[in-house]
């Protein structure tokens, strides 16, 4: 514990730790002008009525206008009472652990939005708290685990009542410093949002490229009308291409799970791939579980550059490739070990291109499954070897563009969390930062 005489100049010890001398620690309640539950009216997805928030509407990136619901038949009083105004903070006080304590500040988009169920609307006293700062303070407290500690746990869900939020003792810097802190953090969030937009645009570019390449082959867009096409059961393609089944392009292997009761099978250096390990990137580079040499011996071994396809449940068609020289998968994945004349990356992109049609092979079972036999008969476009190579290289370049932006986003998010902690504990002061004139004002 820091002794009084050991305190850094300009700091004091408080009940929540070392803070700058001019910062206060107070209960939140007296500094809030409003804290209220939302509408409990029946909601619809059809766009009938006025948009209303729900838990899924808010995320760390802001309010997602595409994930609102709608309500009808409200009185003018109900609309007025629940209509959000700029600066209102929506706070998730009822949900499972990853979501509870999540908050977002409403900034006027969409222009008319009502406060819905399972979210608290919090409005600070403007003489005590800047709204943007308070929202970032909530984010800091959430990352510190404060809201989880306040939550009452029930089966499958947690909740925080208003009384606990009002009683929570929180830091309160002077308003000018609050605004500067919020401006710095807002600028960082905007950089993350801009990166999100670049990622989305690059992914759309890849989709457009994929449609073009698997229809016309690796030719420039302005030469597409010169490519002789033929109609097939999976759509138009260049005349020199063929339609082939998965089974004709490689060996199909359905994974298996070594007996979990045998502990010696697990915890080694070999990746054991399950659907959750197949992400948006091409290669599976890490897995939640791993196998020992003994576990691998009782599994179906997959070499590097095997194409992995999830064939069960809601994520049927999710596709990846093995990175390790030897690995294995569970029974929810059908894998394709490509024949020598097939470019592995081309096969991966061809399956990805056609993946939307895979669920149709699953039947109408409660848990849809594409079995090995049906999967082996799934049809794909087969280009010549030179075209395969060029298509694979082009789409790999698009994937690399997405990866660069994802890595940038990850770095920005890590920097944001670090700066959020440093600013909210006073370890970095805005007066020590070189701020643009409009931020410092």
ZIZIHU-V322780 format. One record per pair of residues at least 4 apart in sequence whose ideal C-beta (glycine too) atoms are under 6 Angstrom apart, sorted by the first residue. I is the first residue (numbers start at 0). J is the second residue. Records with the same first field share a line. If there is no record, write none. Layout:
I=J ; J
//
This chain:
1=5
6=10
9=20
10=17 ; 19
11=20
12=17
13=18 ; 24
15=24
18=22 ; 425
19=425
21=173
22=170 ; 172
23=171
24=168 ; 170
25=171
26=166 ; 168
27=31 ; 165 ; 167 ; 169
28=165
30=124 ; 127 ; 128
31=123
32=122 ; 124
33=122
34=119 ; 121 ; 161
35=120
37=114 ; 115 ; 116 ; 118
38=81 ; 115
39=116
40=70
42=68 ; 70
43=47 ; 69
46=69
47=69 ; 71
48=69 ; 70 ; 71
49=70 ; 113
50=67 ; 69 ; 109 ; 112
51=68 ; 70 ; 113 ; 115
52=56 ; 115 ; 118
53=68 ; 115
54=91 ; 94 ; 117
55=66
56=62 ; 63 ; 66 ; 67
57=89 ; 103
61=103
62=103
64=109
73=77 ; 78
78=82
81=113 ; 114
82=113
83=87 ; 105 ; 112 ; 114
85=106 ; 107
86=130
87=105 ; 120 ; 122
88=102 ; 104 ; 121 ; 134
89=103 ; 118
90=102 ; 119 ; 121
91=98 ; 99 ; 101 ; 118
92=119 ; 159
93=117 ; 158
94=98 ; 99
99=146 ; 150 ; 157
100=141 ; 146
102=134 ; 137
104=130 ; 131 ; 134
114=120
123=128 ; 130 ; 133
128=133
129=177 ; 178 ; 181
131=181
132=177 ; 180 ; 181
135=184
139=419 ; 423
140=145
141=146
149=159 ; 163
150=157 ; 159
151=158
152=157
159=163
172=176 ; 177
176=429
179=429
180=422 ; 429
181=185
182=438
187=415
190=411
191=411
194=404 ; 407 ; 408
197=404
198=404
201=400 ; 401
205=397
208=212 ; 397
209=352
211=215
212=390
213=352 ; 380
214=235
215=223 ; 226
216=237 ; 386
217=386 ; 389 ; 390
218=222 ; 226
226=237
227=238
228=235
229=238
230=235
231=236 ; 242
233=378
236=240 ; 380
240=380 ; 382
241=381
242=378
243=247 ; 248 ; 379 ; 381
244=376 ; 378
245=335 ; 375 ; 377
246=251 ; 375
248=341
249=335 ; 336 ; 337 ; 338
250=336
251=333 ; 335 ; 371 ; 375
252=299 ; 334
253=333 ; 371
254=328 ; 329 ; 330 ; 332
255=299 ; 330
256=329
257=264 ; 294 ; 297 ; 298
263=293
264=291 ; 293 ; 294
265=294
267=289 ; 290 ; 291
269=289 ; 290 ; 295 ; 326
270=286 ; 323 ; 326
271=286 ; 288 ; 289 ; 290 ; 327
272=276 ; 283 ; 286 ; 328
273=329
274=309 ; 314 ; 331
276=283 ; 286
277=307 ; 309 ; 317 ; 319
281=320 ; 398
282=320 ; 322
283=319
284=322
290=294 ; 295
298=327
300=325
301=305 ; 321 ; 326 ; 334
303=321 ; 324
304=320 ; 343
305=321 ; 334 ; 336
306=320 ; 335 ; 346 ; 347
307=319 ; 332 ; 334
308=318 ; 333 ; 350
309=314 ; 315 ; 317 ; 332
310=315 ; 333 ; 369 ; 374
311=331 ; 368
315=357 ; 358
316=354 ; 357
318=350 ; 351 ; 354
320=347
321=326
328=332 ; 334
333=374
337=341 ; 343 ; 346
341=346
342=387 ; 388 ; 391
344=391
345=387 ; 390 ; 391
348=394
349=379 ; 380
353=379
357=369
360=369 ; 373
361=367 ; 368 ; 369
369=373 ; 374
382=386 ; 387
386=390
391=395
415=419
418=422
419=423
421=426 ; 427
422=427
434=438 ; 439
//
